[in-house]
Amino acid sequence: MAATKDPGFSAQAFLSKVGGGRSLTDHPVKQVIFAQGDAADSIFYIHKGKVKLTVVSSRGKEAVIAILGPGDFFGEGSLAGQVKRMSTASAMSRATVARIEKKAAVRVLHEQPEFAELFLQHLLARSIRIEEDLVDQLFNSSEKRLARVLLLLANFGKEGKPETAIAKISQQTLAEIVGTTRSRVSFFMNKFRKLGFIKYNGHLEVHSSLLNVVLHD
């Protein structure tokens, strides 16, 4: 039987409160939220800050597979039968994250259409992002991939006001996301700075003019 809309239910209020299988935690920079191989028994929602997802191969090579921000869910594989975490989630900046136990998440998805719609929007957006990432890796140069990553980190292309200043991120991390070497990232970052596309002012500022790199053939 389909769930009926509850006029008294708010998805954001649900995600902001503790109790009933929900908790809310502030994570300092670099703190691990869950590690690859941990039991997949919950999903997470980011209220503030940025979270990095990484995987480590059997040979010890690490790769960054996603950088997420406010409004994003992660750990949703637990709802699809995933028993162990396939990646490690850690805070890139101070982050406030809600944890919802699997049973509580399944219950609210069945009972509250508003929450189910919010979660579905996230899944569709993530699917589109993964497809775009694949096309980016297959057809674009490392310079274009780096420009796109910086723009995404600054929220260009998302609803709401872009954040020109982005969370501190190392060139090594950028290299792992882009799929190139740290030296190449350093070269392109210096190039972008000289062209006025980015600026260092105690933090990294990304300007919309960087779109020229992505759009240029």
Buried (B, 14 or more C-beta within 10 A) or exposed (E): EEBEEEEEBBBEEBBBEEEEBBEBBEBEBEBEBBEBEBEBBBBBBBBEBBBBBBBBEEEEEEEBBBBBBBBBBBBBBBBEEBEEBEBBBBBBBBBBBBBBBBEBBBBBBEEBBBBBEBBEEBEEBBEEEEEEBEEBEEEBEBBBBBBBBBBBBBBBEBEEEBBBEBBEBEBBBBBBBBBBEBEBBBBBBEBBEEEEBBBEEEEBBBBEEBBEBBEEE
